[in-house]
Amino acid sequence: MGGTLYLVGTPIGNLQDLSPRAAAVLGAADFIAAEDTRVTLRLLNHLGLKKPLVSYHEHALYRGDAILARVQAGESCAVCSDAGMPCISDPGAPLVRQALALGIPVVPVPGPCAAVAALAASGQDTARFVFEGFLPVPKKERRARLAALAGEERTAILYEAPHRLRATLADLAEALGPGRGVTLCRELTKLHEETVKTTLGAALALYEGNEPRGEYVLVLAGAAPPDAGAQMTLPDAVAAARALLAGGTRPAEAARRAAAGTPFAKKDVYRALVEEKTKGGDA
């Protein structure tokens, strides 16, 4: 009789988030397939468990056949990612597809997920959402994904590393407009957890003077319906341009980005910015 492949959700920071069922499955499994055996070993040490570990990550996908052969022979295997649910922005998905094709029972053991935790705390619309994970790095693919996001009306959830955060915020602001709402969730469940609900333009300005630290989840407000763009006022566009200026963007470029997707031309926003500055100087 064959065994079972368990997908075990593990903590994304706080070890107390590991469920009793997850601990029990890890304890009962014959072996564990881990994204990074060193990370999973620390979790097992915390639980006082000793289990055979095999690595299964994007550079070791060839090990899937060996893992599933053991399960078909009757062993039970617990699949763990470094943090959160396996297969969510994680290399476990091919293993699951292969297991199902072979008729192997696949049992999820629900646990923490950074995407869902961030969405719940974001203050953005939770009725309809899409998970984007990490944006592609190659420029052509990245541009295509950003173009698709520009018209996406559902809330979008992205992951980002600290060293790429500024560049990603800049790309998003250019493609979606600096006035698009975003919630930045940093270091979820960890000591320095932080949630900031703002706009892309203001987020850019925020990190001009603050070094990004920790892992980020970005929860983007969906695009307004096609006929809703006309509802944006010129002061709204000017406020978005002002946020870009605060982040170091040149006035002409700030006006261009803020005008994108609005009924107003770049020159209208630029003129209003200049007039606003002049009035401020007169005051």
ROFIMAR-798127 format. One record per residue (C-alpha): x, y, z; residue number from 1. Coordinates in steps of 0.05 Angstrom, whole numbers, plus 5000, padded with zeros to 4 digits. Last residue first. Example, Ala and Ser with C-alpha at 12.3 -4.5 7.8 and 13.67 -1.06 7.14 Angstrom:
% ROFIMAR-798127
[atom [5273; 4979; 5143]; 2];
[atom [5246; 4910; 5156]; 1];
% end
This chain:
% ROFIMAR-798127
[atom [5067; 6659; 5029]; 283];
[atom [5094; 6682; 4962]; 282];
[atom [5138; 6619; 4959]; 281];
[atom [5079; 6574; 4971]; 280];
[atom [5040; 6610; 4917]; 279];
[atom [5097; 6598; 4869]; 278];
[atom [5103; 6525; 4888]; 277];
[atom [5028; 6514; 4876]; 276];
[atom [5032; 6551; 4810]; 275];
[atom [5091; 6507; 4788]; 274];
[atom [5054; 6443; 4809]; 273];
[atom [4991; 6466; 4773]; 272];
[atom [5030; 6479; 4710]; 271];
[atom [5063; 6410; 4714]; 270];
[atom [4996; 6376; 4724]; 269];
[atom [4965; 6411; 4664]; 268];
[atom [5027; 6401; 4621]; 267];
[atom [5026; 6326; 4634]; 266];
[atom [4955; 6323; 4606]; 265];
[atom [4895; 6309; 4650]; 264];
[atom [4840; 6257; 4641]; 263];
[atom [4880; 6208; 4684]; 262];
[atom [4916; 6143; 4666]; 261];
[atom [4985; 6175; 4666]; 260];
[atom [4982; 6247; 4692]; 259];
[atom [5020; 6230; 4756]; 258];
[atom [5076; 6197; 4716]; 257];
[atom [5084; 6256; 4669]; 256];
[atom [5081; 6308; 4724]; 255];
[atom [5134; 6272; 4765]; 254];
[atom [5178; 6268; 4703]; 253];
[atom [5172; 6343; 4692]; 252];
[atom [5184; 6358; 4765]; 251];
[atom [5246; 6313; 4773]; 250];
[atom [5235; 6253; 4820]; 249];
[atom [5270; 6258; 4887]; 248];
[atom [5220; 6221; 4931]; 247];
[atom [5186; 6286; 4953]; 246];
[atom [5176; 6302; 4880]; 245];
[atom [5139; 6235; 4872]; 244];
[atom [5092; 6253; 4929]; 243];
[atom [5080; 6321; 4896]; 242];
[atom [5062; 6287; 4831]; 241];
[atom [5009; 6245; 4867]; 240];
[atom [4982; 6308; 4901]; 239];
[atom [4979; 6342; 4833]; 238];
[atom [4939; 6284; 4804]; 237];
[atom [4889; 6288; 4862]; 236];
[atom [4886; 6364; 4855]; 235];
[atom [4868; 6354; 4781]; 234];
[atom [4810; 6311; 4800]; 233];
[atom [4802; 6236; 4789]; 232];
[atom [4731; 6218; 4771]; 231];
[atom [4748; 6211; 4698]; 230];
[atom [4788; 6150; 4714]; 229];
[atom [4724; 6114; 4737]; 228];
[atom [4701; 6095; 4667]; 227];
[atom [4753; 6040; 4658]; 226];
[atom [4742; 6011; 4728]; 225];
[atom [4794; 6034; 4779]; 224];
[atom [4856; 5991; 4783]; 223];
[atom [4862; 5945; 4842]; 222];
[atom [4897; 5966; 4906]; 221];
[atom [4965; 5935; 4914]; 220];
[atom [4986; 5891; 4973]; 219];
[atom [5062; 5890; 4976]; 218];
[atom [5092; 5835; 5020]; 217];
[atom [5162; 5852; 5044]; 216];
[atom [5221; 5814; 5074]; 215];
[atom [5267; 5851; 5122]; 214];
[atom [5298; 5919; 5118]; 213];
[atom [5288; 5976; 5068]; 212];
[atom [5336; 6034; 5084]; 211];
[atom [5297; 6097; 5101]; 210];
[atom [5308; 6165; 5069]; 209];
[atom [5287; 6151; 4998]; 208];
[atom [5244; 6095; 5026]; 207];
[atom [5188; 6140; 5048]; 206];
[atom [5188; 6179; 4983]; 205];
[atom [5178; 6116; 4942]; 204];
[atom [5122; 6095; 4990]; 203];
[atom [5090; 6163; 4980]; 202];
[atom [5089; 6153; 4904]; 201];
[atom [5063; 6081; 4910]; 200];
[atom [5007; 6103; 4957]; 199];
[atom [4999; 6090; 5032]; 198];
[atom [4980; 6035; 5081]; 197];
[atom [5041; 6017; 5125]; 196];
[atom [5045; 5951; 5163]; 195];
[atom [5105; 5935; 5207]; 194];
[atom [5133; 5873; 5241]; 193];
[atom [5199; 5886; 5276]; 192];
[atom [5197; 5825; 5322]; 191];
[atom [5170; 5776; 5271]; 190];
[atom [5098; 5757; 5254]; 189];
[atom [5104; 5793; 5186]; 188];
[atom [5172; 5823; 5173]; 187];
[atom [5145; 5880; 5130]; 186];
[atom [5075; 5892; 5103]; 185];
[atom [5072; 5949; 5053]; 184];
[atom [5001; 5970; 5034]; 183];
[atom [4991; 6001; 4966]; 182];
[atom [4943; 6052; 4936]; 181];
[atom [4955; 6076; 4865]; 180];
[atom [4971; 6151; 4864]; 179];
[atom [5041; 6142; 4837]; 178];
[atom [5015; 6113; 4772]; 177];
[atom [5008; 6040; 4753]; 176];
[atom [5068; 6031; 4706]; 175];
[atom [5113; 6086; 4733]; 174];
[atom [5094; 6075; 4805]; 173];
[atom [5103; 6000; 4798]; 172];
[atom [5172; 6007; 4767]; 171];
[atom [5193; 6056; 4822]; 170];
[atom [5166; 6011; 4877]; 169];
[atom [5203; 5952; 4846]; 168];
[atom [5269; 5991; 4843]; 167];
[atom [5261; 6013; 4916]; 166];
[atom [5244; 5942; 4940]; 165];
[atom [5300; 5904; 4906]; 164];
[atom [5349; 5902; 4964]; 163];
[atom [5293; 5889; 5014]; 162];
[atom [5265; 5827; 4979]; 161];
[atom [5196; 5830; 4948]; 160];
[atom [5131; 5791; 4948]; 159];
[atom [5069; 5813; 4910]; 158];
[atom [4994; 5813; 4924]; 157];
[atom [4945; 5844; 4876]; 156];
[atom [4875; 5871; 4893]; 155];
[atom [4830; 5858; 4834]; 154];
[atom [4819; 5910; 4780]; 153];
[atom [4881; 5891; 4740]; 152];
[atom [4892; 5944; 4686]; 151];
[atom [4962; 5966; 4707]; 150];
[atom [4977; 5896; 4731]; 149];
[atom [4979; 5870; 4659]; 148];
[atom [5027; 5925; 4639]; 147];
[atom [5071; 5908; 4699]; 146];
[atom [5073; 5835; 4678]; 145];
[atom [5093; 5853; 4607]; 144];
[atom [5146; 5901; 4631]; 143];
[atom [5176; 5848; 4677]; 142];
[atom [5177; 5796; 4622]; 141];
[atom [5216; 5844; 4576]; 140];
[atom [5262; 5868; 4632]; 139];
[atom [5283; 5800; 4658]; 138];
[atom [5272; 5799; 4735]; 137];
[atom [5201; 5774; 4737]; 136];
[atom [5157; 5802; 4793]; 135];
[atom [5157; 5760; 4856]; 134];
[atom [5090; 5729; 4878]; 133];
[atom [5032; 5752; 4835]; 132];
[atom [4973; 5730; 4878]; 131];
[atom [4906; 5757; 4854]; 130];
[atom [4849; 5786; 4895]; 129];
[atom [4774; 5793; 4899]; 128];
[atom [4734; 5808; 4962]; 127];
[atom [4795; 5830; 5002]; 126];
[atom [4794; 5904; 4984]; 125];
[atom [4854; 5938; 5016]; 124];
[atom [4861; 5951; 5091]; 123];
[atom [4925; 5911; 5089]; 122];
[atom [4918; 5866; 5150]; 121];
[atom [4879; 5810; 5117]; 120];
[atom [4920; 5816; 5053]; 119];
[atom [4985; 5812; 5092]; 118];
[atom [4964; 5747; 5127]; 117];
[atom [4939; 5718; 5062]; 116];
[atom [5005; 5731; 5025]; 115];
[atom [5049; 5712; 5084]; 114];
[atom [5018; 5643; 5090]; 113];
[atom [5015; 5607; 5157]; 112];
[atom [4989; 5536; 5162]; 111];
[atom [4943; 5486; 5129]; 110];
[atom [4963; 5412; 5129]; 109];
[atom [4949; 5395; 5056]; 108];
[atom [4941; 5321; 5038]; 107];
[atom [4964; 5292; 4972]; 106];
[atom [4945; 5220; 4960]; 105];
[atom [4989; 5188; 4906]; 104];
[atom [4952; 5172; 4841]; 103];
[atom [5014; 5179; 4797]; 102];
[atom [4987; 5242; 4764]; 101];
[atom [4971; 5270; 4833]; 100];
[atom [5043; 5259; 4855]; 99];
[atom [5071; 5292; 4792]; 98];
[atom [5028; 5353; 4802]; 97];
[atom [5048; 5356; 4875]; 96];
[atom [5122; 5351; 4859]; 95];
[atom [5116; 5406; 4806]; 94];
[atom [5084; 5452; 4858]; 93];
[atom [5137; 5445; 4912]; 92];
[atom [5184; 5498; 4883]; 91];
[atom [5156; 5555; 4925]; 90];
[atom [5117; 5619; 4911]; 89];
[atom [5059; 5581; 4944]; 88];
[atom [5075; 5508; 4932]; 87];
[atom [5090; 5493; 5006]; 86];
[atom [5053; 5538; 5055]; 85];
[atom [5092; 5587; 5098]; 84];
[atom [5166; 5589; 5110]; 83];
[atom [5227; 5551; 5085]; 82];
[atom [5181; 5504; 5049]; 81];
[atom [5161; 5437; 5078]; 80];
[atom [5138; 5371; 5046]; 79];
[atom [5121; 5315; 5095]; 78];
[atom [5131; 5246; 5066]; 77];
[atom [5097; 5181; 5084]; 76];
[atom [5130; 5116; 5064]; 75];
[atom [5092; 5059; 5028]; 74];
[atom [5132; 5042; 4966]; 73];
[atom [5094; 5095; 4927]; 72];
[atom [5120; 5146; 4978]; 71];
[atom [5192; 5123; 4967]; 70];
[atom [5183; 5127; 4891]; 69];
[atom [5154; 5197; 4901]; 68];
[atom [5218; 5222; 4934]; 67];
[atom [5263; 5189; 4882]; 66];
[atom [5223; 5219; 4824]; 65];
[atom [5223; 5288; 4857]; 64];
[atom [5298; 5289; 4864]; 63];
[atom [5305; 5318; 4793]; 62];
[atom [5276; 5382; 4821]; 61];
[atom [5342; 5397; 4855]; 60];
[atom [5357; 5468; 4831]; 59];
[atom [5287; 5494; 4845]; 58];
[atom [5285; 5461; 4914]; 57];
[atom [5277; 5392; 4945]; 56];
[atom [5326; 5373; 4998]; 55];
[atom [5320; 5307; 5035]; 54];
[atom [5314; 5301; 5110]; 53];
[atom [5310; 5239; 5155]; 52];
[atom [5275; 5258; 5220]; 51];
[atom [5296; 5277; 5290]; 50];
[atom [5244; 5316; 5330]; 49];
[atom [5252; 5359; 5392]; 48];
[atom [5202; 5410; 5365]; 47];
[atom [5252; 5467; 5364]; 46];
[atom [5303; 5418; 5335]; 45];
[atom [5253; 5402; 5280]; 44];
[atom [5245; 5476; 5264]; 43];
[atom [5320; 5486; 5261]; 42];
[atom [5326; 5425; 5216]; 41];
[atom [5274; 5456; 5169]; 40];
[atom [5319; 5516; 5157]; 39];
[atom [5381; 5474; 5146]; 38];
[atom [5344; 5425; 5101]; 37];
[atom [5325; 5482; 5053]; 36];
[atom [5264; 5470; 5009]; 35];
[atom [5251; 5409; 5051]; 34];
[atom [5227; 5338; 5037]; 33];
[atom [5215; 5304; 5104]; 32];
[atom [5218; 5229; 5120]; 31];
[atom [5177; 5175; 5152]; 30];
[atom [5125; 5225; 5175]; 29];
[atom [5095; 5217; 5244]; 28];
[atom [5131; 5274; 5279]; 27];
[atom [5122; 5322; 5221]; 26];
[atom [5048; 5304; 5220]; 25];
[atom [5041; 5316; 5295]; 24];
[atom [5075; 5384; 5291]; 23];
[atom [5030; 5404; 5233]; 22];
[atom [4969; 5382; 5273]; 21];
[atom [4990; 5421; 5334]; 20];
[atom [4995; 5484; 5289]; 19];
[atom [5060; 5522; 5280]; 18];
[atom [5044; 5595; 5294]; 17];
[atom [5084; 5592; 5359]; 16];
[atom [5147; 5591; 5316]; 15];
[atom [5137; 5665; 5298]; 14];
[atom [5170; 5680; 5232]; 13];
[atom [5135; 5652; 5170]; 12];
[atom [5116; 5589; 5210]; 11];
[atom [5108; 5523; 5172]; 10];
[atom [5051; 5497; 5129]; 9];
[atom [5058; 5422; 5117]; 8];
[atom [5041; 5391; 5050]; 7];
[atom [5034; 5317; 5064]; 6];
[atom [5049; 5264; 5011]; 5];
[atom [5018; 5197; 5030]; 4];
[atom [5041; 5125; 5028]; 3];
[atom [5027; 5068; 4981]; 2];
[atom [5000; 5000; 5000]; 1];
% end
